[in-house]
Amino acid sequence: MRQSWFLGFVTLALAFALPSSWAAGSAATEALAPGSSAPSLAYRLIDGKTLTPSELRGHPYVLWLMATWCSSCQGGTAVVAQHIGELRARGVYVVQVEVAHDLGYPGPPLASFQKAVGMAAAAPNWYWGQLTEAQMRQLDPHAYPDIYYLVDAQGQIVAVDGAPAATWSRIARFAGAAPTAR
């Protein structure tokens, strides 16, 4: 209980401290909700490639928006690293994307963040990328630094949550419901 109060306080404080350009951009955009289709976006990966919607089609995935300066994002990344093999066995992808410009705050480069994870970061079902400002406004109109969408194999959002380290059981249930890899 104390931890969720603290996370709520930190999120609220960040919302007030975010650059005004995010607030202006978010006024016209509503957050995505369970039951809606995940946007058909191509993600720019840190290796220079692009992850296209067709590559995600037919696969359940966790679309995780994070900031490299965010301590809960660092903790969540460590938890995902511990379970990436289980997710792979279930056919679940992780698309971990840095929010545009790290929401205007200094943080390590995403490549350094990924490297700190170790070998698990190279799992074939774990994609690392960066959002454009337009993608950011569409996926995260409130500019939260640590949210994720659970997207089923049909491209429907089944849940929205944050802080994977604190909510891992929800991701595990989603992965358990996902079809196993062939």
C-alpha angles and dihedrals in degrees: 000000000000091000094052090049090051093047090049091051092049092048092049092047091050091050090058093044098050120113112273091238089071092051092050092049095048097054093081097041128074122210117257115255138199111281094035124105118260110247114263096239132156111225124216107230124210092242089064095256127114126235107217130202090247090061090055095043112114094016128098111229146178110234103200123187112198144160121229092225093054114107094203088052089054091050091046091051090054090051092048089050090055091052104032091105092054090049091050091051088054093048093248120145127206117215105190111186131180113233114247112287090346087281089292096298127115117257137149118282113272091243090059090047090052093045091055089062092065128210095339088070089068093061110135091234094053116085123187120200149140130248125230118228090256092052089046092055090049098045101032111021091165092051097233112176098218119033134130139195122213105215122190126221090268092057096254120138107237098177143003121206143136145230102040092202090061096038101037092127089065092053091045091053090049091050091047090055091048118096115260119255116266 
